[in-house]
Amino acid sequence: MATHQFRFAVSDVELSPEQIERIGQAVAQAGALALADMTPERAISVQVKPGIWWRGIPAPDLHKQLEAFAAKQIGR
């Protein structure tokens, strides 16, 4: 299975933790948007840690747990 990693660097500027998080999330959203037509509908993006995001299809058992969790959250 292919794995690709992308990096974004900011230099010569001091950033607050909030700014760092906002930039990381924007980069992840841009990557997910760029991949939207190339990844299956069931692909999801998950923040692994600040600045690190994973996009893919969760394992079948995990996907079922996510569906059950989502259904519970909306009262179904």
C-alpha positions as CSV (number, residue, x, y, z in Angstrom):
1,M,0.0,0.0,0.0
2,A,1.4,3.4,-1.0
3,T,2.2,6.0,1.6
4,H,3.0,9.6,0.8
5,Q,4.1,12.3,3.2
6,F,4.0,16.0,2.6
7,R,5.7,18.7,4.7
8,F,5.2,22.5,5.0
9,A,7.8,24.7,6.6
10,V,7.5,28.2,8.0
11,S,10.7,30.1,9.0
12,D,11.9,33.4,10.3
13,V,8.7,34.1,12.1
14,E,7.5,33.5,15.7
15,L,4.1,31.7,15.8
16,S,1.8,31.2,18.8
17,P,0.6,27.6,19.5
18,E,-2.8,28.6,18.1
19,Q,-1.3,29.9,14.9
20,I,0.7,26.7,14.5
21,E,-2.5,24.6,15.0
22,R,-4.4,26.8,12.5
23,I,-1.7,26.5,9.8
24,G,-1.4,22.7,10.4
25,Q,-5.2,22.2,10.1
26,A,-5.3,24.4,6.9
27,V,-2.6,22.4,5.3
28,A,-4.4,19.2,6.1
29,Q,-7.7,20.5,4.8
30,A,-6.0,21.6,1.6
31,G,-4.4,18.2,1.2
32,A,-7.7,16.4,1.8
33,L,-9.4,18.7,-0.7
34,A,-6.7,18.0,-3.3
35,L,-7.2,14.3,-2.8
36,A,-11.0,14.3,-2.6
37,D,-11.6,13.1,-6.2
38,M,-8.8,10.5,-5.9
39,T,-9.8,8.9,-2.6
40,P,-12.8,6.7,-1.9
41,E,-15.9,8.2,-0.3
42,R,-15.1,6.3,2.9
43,A,-11.7,8.0,3.3
44,I,-11.4,10.2,6.4
45,S,-8.8,12.6,7.8
46,V,-7.6,12.2,11.4
47,Q,-5.3,14.4,13.3
48,V,-2.6,12.1,14.8
49,K,-0.8,14.9,16.7
50,P,-0.3,18.6,16.1
51,G,0.8,19.1,12.5
52,I,0.5,15.5,11.6
53,W,-2.7,14.2,9.8
54,W,-3.6,10.8,8.4
55,R,-6.0,10.3,5.5
56,G,-7.3,7.0,4.4
57,I,-9.9,4.3,5.0
58,P,-10.1,2.9,8.5
59,A,-10.0,-0.8,9.1
60,P,-13.4,-2.5,8.7
61,D,-13.9,-3.1,12.5
62,L,-12.8,0.5,13.3
63,H,-15.1,1.9,10.6
64,K,-18.1,0.0,12.2
65,Q,-17.2,1.5,15.6
66,L,-17.1,5.0,14.1
67,E,-20.5,4.5,12.5
68,A,-21.9,3.3,15.8
69,F,-20.4,6.2,17.6
70,A,-21.8,8.7,15.1
71,A,-25.2,7.1,15.2
72,K,-25.2,7.3,19.0
73,Q,-24.1,11.0,18.8
74,I,-27.2,11.9,16.7
75,G,-29.5,9.8,18.8
76,R,-30.1,6.8,16.5
